[in-house]
Each structure stands twice: as structure tokens, then as C-alpha cells.
Amino acid sequence: MLLEPTAWECLTTPQRASLIEMLPPTSFNKDILTKIASGELTDVKRPRELTVNFNIFRTDVAKFKDDLSNGWLGKTWQASAEEAVKDRAAGVFDDWKDEEAERWWGQKSVGRMAKWV
């Protein structure tokens, strides 16, 4: 859907501006945003960075589709990822990381060794 021309056409001007704000702040993109804010521009054309011929956009859309099909953006996955971030910050995985480092490299991880030195 993101690659279809109609995907851009169905957006409102504020929605288009919101997407343009996420693009690199080139002089062209800044100029468009200034014109939108002043009301000078109401029919905002799709920026080249969001077209099917722009390789980075095509690649990102393909990655996004892969993430969706792998379930990496589902609510369950997001909840699990958030919990893992909290657990890692709390040190839940420290012992596992030490064991893995020792198994692979024959030594404890440097960050954890500082506690014993």
C-alpha cells in the first residue's frame, strides 16, 4: 500500500506535513514545510524520498513487510521486547552474558569483571 500512488493522495495536508517532517531536513523539504505552515501550499506533491523509484524507501518498505510477516511488530512481540529491555536494565541477563562470554572466549565479560577486581 505504501508504494501505491493513491496512498499519498488519501492523506490530508497535515498528515503529509507530518511525514515530510520525518524526512532528512533538506532545503527542499524545509521549504515545503514552511509553505504548508503559512497556508501557501495546500496540494503537497509526494516527495521523491517516498516514491517507488527511491531505493532507500523501497528497501525500508520491504524490511517493514518482513517485520510484519515475522510478527515483530505485533502487540505480543512489543510487550515481550519491552519486558526484555526492563529485565536487561535490571541485570537479569548478566549471568547468562558472562557464561556465554566465557564459553565463547574463555573469559568473563569485561564489565562484570570490574565487580570482582
C-alpha positions as CSV (number, residue, x, y, z in Angstrom):
1,M,0.0,0.0,0.0
2,L,2.8,2.4,0.8
3,L,4.2,2.1,-2.7
4,E,0.9,2.9,-4.3
5,P,0.4,6.4,-5.6
6,T,-3.1,6.6,-4.0
7,A,-1.5,6.1,-0.6
8,W,-0.2,9.7,-0.7
9,E,-3.4,11.0,-2.3
10,C,-5.7,9.9,0.5
11,L,-3.6,11.8,3.2
12,T,-4.6,15.3,4.4
13,T,-2.2,18.1,4.2
14,P,-1.3,18.0,7.9
15,Q,-0.6,14.2,7.6
16,R,1.6,14.8,4.6
17,A,3.5,17.5,6.5
18,S,3.9,15.1,9.4
19,L,5.6,12.6,7.0
20,I,7.8,15.2,5.4
21,E,9.0,16.3,8.9
22,M,10.4,12.7,9.3
23,L,12.5,13.0,6.1
24,P,16.0,14.4,6.1
25,P,15.8,18.2,6.6
26,T,16.9,19.2,3.1
27,S,16.3,22.7,1.9
28,F,13.6,21.4,-0.4
29,N,11.8,19.7,2.5
30,K,12.2,22.6,4.8
31,D,10.8,24.9,2.1
32,I,7.7,22.7,1.6
33,L,7.0,22.6,5.4
34,T,7.3,26.4,5.6
35,K,4.9,26.8,2.7
36,I,2.4,24.3,4.3
37,A,2.6,26.2,7.7
38,S,2.0,29.5,6.0
39,G,-1.0,28.1,4.1
40,E,0.7,28.9,0.8
41,L,0.8,25.3,-0.2
42,T,-2.2,23.0,0.1
43,D,-1.6,20.5,-2.7
44,V,1.6,18.9,-1.5
45,K,3.2,16.6,-4.0
46,R,4.7,13.3,-2.9
47,P,8.4,13.9,-2.1
48,R,10.9,11.8,-4.1
49,E,12.1,10.1,-0.9
50,L,8.7,8.5,-0.6
51,T,8.4,7.2,-4.2
52,V,8.8,3.7,-5.5
53,N,11.8,4.7,-7.5
54,F,13.7,5.8,-4.4
55,N,15.8,2.7,-3.4
56,I,16.0,3.5,0.3
57,F,12.3,3.8,0.5
58,R,11.7,0.6,-1.3
59,T,14.2,-1.2,0.9
60,D,12.6,0.2,4.1
61,V,9.1,-0.9,2.9
62,A,10.5,-4.4,2.2
63,K,12.0,-4.6,5.7
64,F,8.8,-3.3,7.2
65,K,6.8,-6.0,5.4
66,D,9.3,-8.7,6.6
67,D,8.9,-7.4,10.2
68,L,5.1,-7.6,9.9
69,S,5.2,-11.1,8.5
70,N,7.6,-12.3,11.2
71,G,5.3,-10.9,13.9
72,W,7.9,-8.4,15.2
73,L,5.5,-5.5,15.3
74,G,2.6,-7.3,16.9
75,K,1.4,-6.4,20.3
76,T,2.6,-9.6,21.9
77,W,6.1,-9.1,20.4
78,Q,6.2,-5.5,21.5
79,A,5.2,-6.4,25.1
80,S,7.9,-9.1,25.2
81,A,10.5,-6.7,23.8
82,E,9.6,-4.1,26.4
83,E,9.8,-6.6,29.2
84,A,13.2,-7.8,27.9
85,V,14.6,-4.2,27.9
86,K,13.5,-3.8,31.5
87,D,15.0,-7.2,32.5
88,R,18.3,-6.3,30.8
89,A,18.5,-3.0,32.6
90,A,17.8,-4.8,35.9
91,G,20.7,-7.1,35.2
92,V,18.6,-10.3,34.8
93,F,20.7,-11.4,31.9
94,D,24.1,-10.6,33.3
95,D,24.9,-14.1,34.5
96,W,23.9,-15.5,31.1
97,K,26.1,-13.0,29.3
98,D,29.0,-13.9,31.5
99,E,28.5,-17.6,30.8
100,E,28.3,-17.0,27.1
101,A,31.4,-14.8,27.0
102,E,33.3,-17.5,29.0
103,R,32.0,-20.3,26.7
104,W,32.9,-18.4,23.5
105,W,36.1,-16.5,24.6
106,G,37.2,-18.3,27.7
107,Q,36.8,-15.2,29.9
108,K,34.2,-13.3,31.8
109,S,32.9,-10.1,30.2
110,V,34.9,-7.0,31.0
111,G,32.0,-5.1,32.5
112,R,31.3,-7.8,35.0
113,M,34.9,-8.5,35.8
114,A,35.2,-5.0,37.2
115,K,32.9,-6.0,40.1
116,W,35.4,-8.7,41.2
117,V,38.6,-6.7,40.7
